[in-house]
Amino acid sequence: MHPTKIEPGSLTRMYEEARESADAVIRLIAANRERVARVAARLRDAPPGAVITIARGSSDNACTYGRYLIENGLGITSASLGPSLGSIYQAPAPTAGSLCFVVSQSGASPDLIAAVERAKAGGAFVVGLINQPGAPLARLCDEPVILDAGPEHSVAATKSFVSSMTAFAWIIGEWTADRELLGAVHDLPALLRRAWAMDWTPVDDTLRTATNLFVLGRGPGLGAAQEAALKLKETCGLHAEAMSAAEVLHGPMALVSPGFPILAFAQRDASLPTSRATAESLAARGAAVMFAGDGPSGTTLLPTVAAHPAIEPILMVQSFYRAAANLSIARGFDPDHPPHLSKVTRTY
């Protein structure tokens, strides 16, 4: 018998915690049915004039995903509110009639607390996506949705990010009464387990000796691209820049030379044809394009789980996390303890 091959990343907390994402989503749904239904009913009865999001780091990447779903599904203008406007500049918040989402793993960052206080003073209805029950931010929110992802001991957030994206999809599905999206949300635990089993070793092979890369996405997939770029920076020591698959065709194209690595996320929605065309163009210039989704010839295809297009970015992130944990070890890093970082970042 051949000995079982041990993945390098499987010895890390990042790997173990990311693998728990399916169970985290089960807990999220079980704990928040009544609250999400109540939030959705309020939003249907009194639609907000605008949506603002407040977050930093991985949580802000989840907000990018949520804003695309809101603007595409509801046609409501949404934007990220800079926390420093309240914590440093003491600027007034014209948020009357707005819906505010605040997203945080710890629920304890002083600048996020100040931003939420400012938004509430301006008249916003605040919904929190908070992992830690009893956190200061959770107590401030009008409706705190507790992610209940469980403790994350690795500095690199994983399952809490997946839960944040899921919470956005769930709330928006309930708000719009989109039965297909809601069905996909409730199927997520099984889909996440399948996504975890996807073989993304080409990512490790391509990026093992790389120094920089672009990570591309469009629509809700841009949030997944931003999260992947952040994880490559903090756990793998890679200068990874996330951008729209449309923006790369402008100034950034000047950096693309033979062998330049590109990781592309492309869910199967209306953006897919242009994402494929962009990837094909980059590959024709000699870039080493890794394509998650239904990719064109000339690219390295990364296997993905087909699902509702709004859910596919969540599944791609889950597949990516496994590859990133292994890549971090291969590059000589410890993904659980990135240099100069701590689990709770207290920004002001």
C-alpha positions as CSV (number, residue, x, y, z in Angstrom):
1,M,0.0,0.0,0.0
2,H,1.1,3.5,-0.7
3,P,1.3,5.9,2.2
4,T,-1.3,8.7,2.2
5,K,0.2,11.9,0.9
6,I,-0.1,14.7,3.4
7,E,-0.8,18.2,2.0
8,P,1.7,20.7,3.5
9,G,-1.1,23.2,4.2
10,S,-3.2,20.6,6.0
11,L,-1.0,21.0,9.1
12,T,-2.1,24.6,9.5
13,R,-5.0,26.2,11.2
14,M,-5.8,28.1,8.1
15,Y,-6.4,24.9,6.2
16,E,-8.4,23.3,9.0
17,E,-10.6,26.4,9.5
18,A,-11.2,26.9,5.8
19,R,-12.3,23.3,5.5
20,E,-14.9,24.0,8.2
21,S,-16.7,26.5,6.0
22,A,-19.6,24.2,5.1
23,D,-20.3,23.6,8.8
24,A,-20.1,27.3,9.5
25,V,-22.7,28.0,6.9
26,I,-25.0,25.4,8.5
27,R,-24.7,27.2,11.8
28,L,-25.2,30.6,10.2
29,I,-28.5,29.5,8.6
30,A,-29.7,27.7,11.7
31,A,-29.1,30.7,14.0
32,N,-30.5,33.5,11.9
33,R,-33.7,32.3,10.1
34,E,-36.0,34.6,12.1
35,R,-33.7,37.6,12.0
36,V,-33.0,37.4,8.2
37,A,-36.7,37.0,7.5
38,R,-37.4,40.1,9.7
39,V,-34.7,42.2,8.0
40,A,-36.0,41.2,4.5
41,A,-39.6,42.0,5.4
42,R,-38.6,45.5,6.6
43,L,-36.6,46.2,3.5
44,R,-39.5,45.1,1.3
45,D,-41.9,47.3,3.3
46,A,-39.6,50.3,3.4
47,P,-37.0,50.1,0.6
48,P,-33.8,52.1,1.4
49,G,-32.8,55.0,-0.8
50,A,-29.2,53.8,-0.9
51,V,-27.0,51.1,0.6
52,I,-23.7,51.7,2.3
53,T,-21.2,49.2,3.6
54,I,-18.6,49.6,6.4
55,A,-15.7,47.2,6.7
56,R,-12.0,46.6,6.2
57,G,-9.8,43.7,5.0
58,S,-11.5,40.5,4.1
59,S,-14.8,41.8,5.3
60,D,-14.6,44.7,2.8
61,N,-14.1,42.1,0.1
62,A,-17.3,40.5,1.1
63,C,-19.0,43.9,0.8
64,T,-17.8,44.2,-2.8
65,Y,-19.6,41.0,-3.5
66,G,-22.7,42.1,-1.6
67,R,-22.9,45.5,-3.4
68,Y,-22.9,43.9,-6.8
69,L,-25.8,41.6,-5.8
70,I,-27.7,44.6,-4.5
71,E,-27.1,46.9,-7.5
72,N,-27.8,44.1,-10.0
73,G,-30.7,42.5,-8.3
74,L,-32.4,45.6,-6.8
75,G,-31.1,48.6,-8.8
76,I,-30.2,50.5,-5.6
77,T,-27.1,52.6,-5.5
78,S,-24.5,51.2,-3.1
79,A,-21.1,52.4,-1.9
80,S,-18.5,51.8,0.7
81,L,-18.3,54.4,3.5
82,G,-14.8,55.2,4.5
83,P,-14.5,54.6,8.3
84,S,-12.0,57.4,8.7
85,L,-14.6,59.9,7.8
86,G,-16.1,59.4,11.2
87,S,-13.1,58.2,13.3
88,I,-10.6,60.9,12.1
89,Y,-12.4,63.6,10.1
90,Q,-15.6,63.8,12.2
91,A,-17.6,64.4,8.9
92,P,-21.4,64.3,9.0
93,A,-23.1,61.3,7.6
94,P,-26.0,62.0,5.2
95,T,-27.4,58.5,5.7
96,A,-31.1,59.1,6.4
97,G,-33.2,56.5,4.7
98,S,-30.2,54.3,3.9
99,L,-29.4,50.7,4.7
100,C,-26.0,50.2,6.2
101,F,-24.2,46.8,6.3
102,V,-21.3,46.6,8.7
103,V,-19.2,43.5,8.4
104,S,-16.5,42.4,10.9
105,Q,-15.0,39.2,12.2
106,S,-14.1,40.6,15.6
107,G,-16.7,43.3,15.9
108,A,-14.2,45.4,17.9
109,S,-12.3,47.8,15.6
110,P,-12.7,51.4,16.9
111,D,-13.0,53.0,13.5
112,L,-15.8,50.6,12.5
113,I,-17.6,51.4,15.8
114,A,-17.3,55.1,15.2
115,A,-18.5,54.7,11.6
116,V,-21.6,52.8,12.7
117,E,-22.4,55.4,15.4
118,R,-22.1,58.1,12.7
119,A,-24.3,56.2,10.3
120,K,-27.0,55.6,12.9
121,A,-26.9,59.3,14.0
122,G,-27.5,60.1,10.3
123,G,-30.6,57.9,10.2
124,A,-29.4,54.7,8.7
125,F,-30.9,51.3,9.5
126,V,-27.8,49.2,10.4
127,V,-27.5,45.4,9.8
128,G,-24.4,43.8,11.1
129,L,-22.7,40.7,9.8
130,I,-20.5,39.9,12.9
131,N,-18.8,36.7,13.8
132,Q,-18.3,37.3,17.5
133,P,-21.5,37.3,19.5
134,G,-21.6,40.0,22.1
135,A,-19.0,42.2,20.3
136,P,-19.4,46.0,20.6
137,L,-20.5,46.3,17.0
138,A,-23.1,43.6,17.4
139,R,-24.6,45.6,20.3
140,L,-24.7,48.8,18.1
141,C,-26.6,47.3,15.2
142,D,-30.3,47.5,14.7
143,E,-30.2,43.9,13.5
144,P,-27.0,41.9,14.2
145,V,-26.7,38.8,12.1
146,I,-24.3,36.6,14.0
147,L,-22.2,34.6,11.5
148,D,-21.4,31.9,14.1
149,A,-18.5,30.7,12.0
150,G,-16.7,29.8,15.2
151,P,-13.2,30.9,16.5
152,E,-10.6,31.6,13.9
153,H,-7.1,31.1,15.4
154,S,-5.3,31.7,12.1
155,V,-4.7,35.3,11.4
156,A,-5.9,34.7,7.8
157,A,-9.8,34.8,7.9
158,T,-11.4,32.1,5.9
159,K,-14.7,30.5,7.1
160,S,-15.9,33.9,8.4
161,F,-15.4,35.4,5.0
162,V,-17.4,32.5,3.4
163,S,-20.1,33.1,6.0
164,S,-20.1,36.8,5.3
165,M,-20.6,36.3,1.5
166,T,-23.3,33.7,2.3
167,A,-25.1,36.1,4.6
168,F,-25.2,38.7,1.8
169,A,-26.6,36.2,-0.7
170,W,-29.2,35.0,1.8
171,I,-30.4,38.4,2.9
172,I,-30.7,39.6,-0.7
173,G,-32.4,36.4,-1.8
174,E,-35.0,36.9,0.9
175,W,-35.3,40.6,0.2
176,T,-36.0,39.9,-3.5
177,A,-37.9,36.7,-3.0
178,D,-35.5,35.0,-5.4
179,R,-36.3,31.3,-4.9
180,E,-33.5,30.1,-7.1
181,L,-30.9,32.1,-5.2
182,L,-32.4,31.0,-1.9
183,G,-32.3,27.4,-2.9
184,A,-28.6,27.8,-3.9
185,V,-27.9,29.3,-0.5
186,H,-29.4,26.4,1.3
187,D,-27.5,24.0,-0.9
188,L,-24.2,25.7,-0.1
189,P,-22.9,23.3,2.6
190,A,-22.9,20.4,0.2
191,L,-21.5,22.6,-2.6
192,L,-18.7,23.9,-0.4
193,R,-17.6,20.4,0.4
194,R,-17.4,19.7,-3.3
195,A,-15.5,22.9,-3.9
196,W,-13.0,22.0,-1.3
197,A,-12.2,18.8,-3.2
198,M,-11.4,20.6,-6.4
199,D,-7.8,20.2,-7.5
200,W,-6.2,23.7,-7.9
201,T,-2.6,22.5,-7.7
202,P,-1.8,24.5,-10.9
203,V,-2.1,27.6,-8.7
204,D,0.7,26.3,-6.5
205,D,2.8,25.2,-9.4
206,T,2.5,28.5,-11.2
207,L,3.0,30.8,-8.2
208,R,5.6,28.8,-6.2
209,T,8.4,31.1,-7.5
210,A,6.4,34.1,-8.7
211,T,6.9,37.6,-7.3
212,N,3.7,39.3,-8.5
213,L,0.4,38.7,-10.3
214,F,-3.0,40.1,-11.3
215,V,-6.2,38.5,-9.8
216,L,-9.2,39.3,-12.0
217,G,-13.0,39.2,-11.6
218,R,-16.1,40.9,-12.7
219,G,-19.4,41.5,-11.0
220,P,-19.8,39.5,-7.8
221,G,-16.6,37.7,-8.8
222,L,-14.6,40.9,-8.1
223,G,-15.0,40.4,-4.4
224,A,-13.6,36.8,-4.7
225,A,-10.6,38.2,-6.7
226,Q,-10.0,40.8,-4.0
227,E,-10.1,38.2,-1.3
228,A,-7.7,35.9,-3.2
229,A,-5.2,38.8,-3.8
230,L,-5.3,39.7,-0.1
231,K,-4.7,36.1,1.0
232,L,-1.8,35.8,-1.5
233,K,-0.2,38.9,0.0
234,E,-0.6,38.0,3.7
235,T,0.0,34.3,3.6
236,C,2.3,33.8,0.6
237,G,4.4,37.0,0.4
238,L,3.1,37.7,-3.1
239,H,2.4,41.1,-4.6
240,A,-1.0,40.3,-5.9
241,E,-3.2,43.1,-7.4
242,A,-6.9,42.5,-7.7
243,M,-8.9,44.4,-10.4
244,S,-11.8,44.1,-12.8
245,A,-11.2,42.0,-15.8
246,A,-12.2,45.1,-17.8
247,E,-9.7,47.4,-16.0
248,V,-6.8,45.2,-16.8
249,L,-7.2,46.1,-20.5
250,H,-6.2,49.7,-19.7
251,G,-3.0,50.8,-18.0
252,P,-2.2,47.5,-16.2
253,M,-1.8,45.7,-19.6
254,A,1.6,47.4,-19.9
255,L,2.9,45.1,-17.1
256,V,1.9,41.9,-18.9
257,S,4.9,40.1,-20.3
258,P,5.5,36.5,-21.3
259,G,5.1,34.3,-18.2
260,F,3.3,37.0,-16.1
261,P,0.9,35.1,-13.9
262,I,-2.8,35.9,-13.8
263,L,-5.5,34.2,-11.8
264,A,-9.1,34.9,-13.1
265,F,-12.4,34.2,-11.4
266,A,-15.4,34.0,-13.8
267,Q,-18.8,33.0,-12.7
268,R,-21.3,31.8,-15.4
269,D,-23.4,35.0,-15.8
270,A,-23.6,37.8,-18.4
271,S,-20.0,38.7,-17.7
272,L,-18.5,35.4,-18.8
273,P,-18.1,36.1,-22.5
274,T,-16.0,39.3,-21.8
275,S,-14.0,37.5,-19.1
276,R,-13.2,34.8,-21.5
277,A,-12.2,37.2,-24.2
278,T,-9.9,39.1,-21.8
279,A,-8.3,35.9,-20.6
280,E,-7.7,34.8,-24.2
281,S,-6.2,38.2,-25.1
282,L,-3.8,38.0,-22.1
283,A,-2.8,34.4,-22.9
284,A,-2.1,35.5,-26.5
285,R,0.4,38.0,-25.1
286,G,2.2,35.2,-23.2
287,A,0.7,35.6,-19.8
288,A,0.3,32.4,-17.7
289,V,-3.5,32.6,-17.2
290,M,-5.2,30.4,-14.6
291,F,-8.9,30.5,-15.2
292,A,-11.5,29.4,-12.6
293,G,-14.7,28.8,-14.6
294,D,-15.6,28.0,-18.2
295,G,-12.4,29.3,-19.7
296,P,-11.0,29.6,-23.2
297,S,-8.2,27.7,-24.9
298,G,-4.7,28.8,-24.1
299,T,-5.4,29.1,-20.4
300,T,-4.9,26.7,-17.5
301,L,-8.4,25.7,-16.4
302,L,-9.1,25.4,-12.7
303,P,-12.1,23.0,-11.9
304,T,-15.1,24.7,-10.4
305,V,-18.5,23.6,-9.0
306,A,-21.4,24.8,-11.2
307,A,-24.1,26.5,-9.3
308,H,-26.3,29.6,-9.3
309,P,-24.0,32.4,-10.8
310,A,-24.3,34.5,-7.6
311,I,-23.0,31.5,-5.5
312,E,-20.2,30.4,-7.8
313,P,-17.7,33.1,-6.5
314,I,-18.2,31.7,-2.9
315,L,-17.3,28.3,-4.1
316,M,-14.3,29.5,-6.1
317,V,-13.0,31.2,-2.9
318,Q,-13.4,27.9,-1.0
319,S,-11.3,26.0,-3.7
320,F,-8.7,28.8,-3.6
321,Y,-8.3,28.7,0.2
322,R,-7.0,25.1,0.0
323,A,-4.5,26.0,-2.7
324,A,-3.4,29.1,-0.8
325,A,-2.7,27.2,2.4
326,N,-0.5,24.7,0.5
327,L,1.2,27.5,-1.5
328,S,2.1,29.4,1.7
329,I,4.0,26.4,3.1
330,A,5.7,25.8,-0.3
331,R,6.9,29.3,-0.3
332,G,8.3,29.1,3.2
333,F,5.6,31.0,5.0
334,D,3.4,30.2,8.0
335,P,-0.2,31.2,6.9
336,D,-1.4,31.2,10.5
337,H,1.1,33.8,11.6
338,P,1.8,36.3,8.8
339,P,4.6,38.8,9.6
340,H,3.5,42.1,11.2
341,L,-0.2,41.1,11.4
342,S,-2.5,40.2,14.3
343,K,-6.0,38.7,14.4
344,V,-7.8,41.8,15.6
345,T,-6.6,45.0,13.8
346,R,-7.5,48.0,15.8
347,T,-7.6,50.8,13.3
348,Y,-8.7,54.4,14.1
